[in-house]
Amino acid sequence: MQQNRTLAIRRRSSGRQTQIIVATILAIFAFIGLFPYLFMLVTSFKTNSQFFHSYLYPALPLHFGNYVAAWNELEPYFLTSAIVAVSTILGSIILGSGAAFVFSHFDFFGRTFLFVLIAVLLAVPSVTTLIPLFLFMKDLGLLNTRLVLILPYIGGSTILTVVIMRTFIDQLPAELFEAAELDGAGGFRAYWNIMLPLSWPIIGTVSLLSIIGVWNDYFWPLLTITQNSLRTIPVGLTYFQGQNATSYGPLFAGYTIASVPLLIFFTFLSKWLLTGIEGGVPA
């Protein structure tokens, strides 16, 4: 009995040591991953003299005025990015979910062929369509407007939405739609009352992927927008950096402000994202 107790104590001790080692390694990796953001946040409250004297460490007093200066410069860019991101998410979800529902529950000639064509578009590098898309937008007279950003983003996000949501809808129990049809529900009623409520995890996942791509895109806004008030956050930060190359506090404050919406969006959609990856519906 004494030997068994000793062995049990040793196993528990060994298990705790393993957990401590694993936790320590994970904490180190987490710190390495978060260090750039922590460095950005700490530097955003410094003056240049504080930055050079305490490069890696916080310094007092904190200069909150850096955020005021950064916001005054980034406000128009922030507004444009927000309008474009929200429009892209709404447009891609409306078009993508409707198209995915049609592909999944309606049988028509060429359905599989059309869906394959849409799926193949995911493999086409965006750079190959850059010049044709630019010329098309120029012919439409949309350069230097928010529509030149919104329409291509909706098109690109809708492709991803159709593929992901069609795969998800195919996994839903067919009995749900058959029962709705027996009760007299038409196609739109089944889409609105059955498919959409069950698709929130996928909608959240697609929304998060869309806003990350739209919010961080740099080249397309740089190519199509020359009016300062219509620039997006990534392009605006480049110009802001050029104006504040020696003012590190406002510059890093601008980077922090630009990252906050994505952090908030991810916080609210993280439940839907994880559930969508697992393939279920959150409670």
URFENHU-V626092 format. One record per backbone hydrogen bond with DSSP energy under -1.0 kcal/mol. CO is the residue of the C=O (numbers start at 1). NH is the residue of the N-H. If there is no record, write none. Layout:
CO|NH ; CO|NH
This chain:
1|5 ; 2|6 ; 3|7 ; 4|8 ; 5|9 ; 6|10 ; 7|11 ; 8|12 ; 9|13 ; 10|14 ; 11|15 ; 12|16 ; 13|17 ; 14|18 ; 15|19 ; 16|20 ; 17|21 ; 18|22 ; 19|23 ; 20|24 ; 21|25 ; 22|26 ; 23|27 ; 24|28 ; 25|29 ; 26|30 ; 27|31 ; 28|32 ; 29|33 ; 30|34 ; 31|35 ; 34|38 ; 35|39 ; 36|40 ; 37|41 ; 38|42 ; 39|43 ; 40|44 ; 42|45 ; 43|46 ; 45|63 ; 47|51 ; 48|52 ; 49|53 ; 50|54 ; 63|66 ; 64|67 ; 64|68 ; 65|69 ; 66|70 ; 67|71 ; 68|72 ; 69|73 ; 70|74 ; 71|75 ; 74|78 ; 75|79 ; 76|80 ; 77|81 ; 78|82 ; 79|83 ; 80|84 ; 81|85 ; 82|86 ; 83|87 ; 84|88 ; 85|89 ; 86|90 ; 87|91 ; 88|92 ; 89|93 ; 90|94 ; 91|95 ; 92|96 ; 93|97 ; 94|98 ; 95|99 ; 96|100 ; 97|101 ; 98|102 ; 99|103 ; 100|104 ; 101|105 ; 102|106 ; 108|111 ; 110|114 ; 111|115 ; 112|116 ; 113|117 ; 114|118 ; 115|119 ; 116|120 ; 117|121 ; 119|122 ; 120|123 ; 125|128 ; 126|129 ; 129|133 ; 130|134 ; 131|135 ; 132|136 ; 133|137 ; 134|138 ; 135|139 ; 136|140 ; 137|142 ; 138|141 ; 146|149 ; 146|150 ; 147|151 ; 149|153 ; 150|154 ; 151|155 ; 152|156 ; 153|157 ; 154|158 ; 155|159 ; 156|160 ; 157|161 ; 158|162 ; 159|163 ; 160|164 ; 161|165 ; 162|166 ; 163|167 ; 164|168 ; 165|169 ; 166|170 ; 168|171 ; 169|172 ; 173|176 ; 174|178 ; 175|179 ; 176|180 ; 177|181 ; 178|182 ; 179|183 ; 180|185 ; 181|184 ; 186|190 ; 187|191 ; 188|192 ; 189|193 ; 190|194 ; 190|195 ; 191|196 ; 194|198 ; 196|199 ; 199|203 ; 200|204 ; 201|205 ; 202|206 ; 203|207 ; 204|208 ; 205|209 ; 206|210 ; 207|211 ; 208|212 ; 209|213 ; 210|214 ; 211|215 ; 212|216 ; 218|222 ; 219|223 ; 220|224 ; 221|225 ; 224|144 ; 227|230 ; 228|231 ; 232|236 ; 233|237 ; 234|238 ; 235|239 ; 236|240 ; 237|241 ; 238|242 ; 239|243 ; 240|244 ; 247|251 ; 248|252 ; 249|253 ; 250|254 ; 251|255 ; 252|256 ; 253|257 ; 254|258 ; 255|259 ; 256|260 ; 259|263 ; 260|264 ; 261|265 ; 262|266 ; 263|267 ; 264|268 ; 265|269 ; 266|270 ; 269|273 ; 270|274 ; 271|275 ; 272|276 ; 273|277 ; 274|278 ; 275|279 ; 275|280
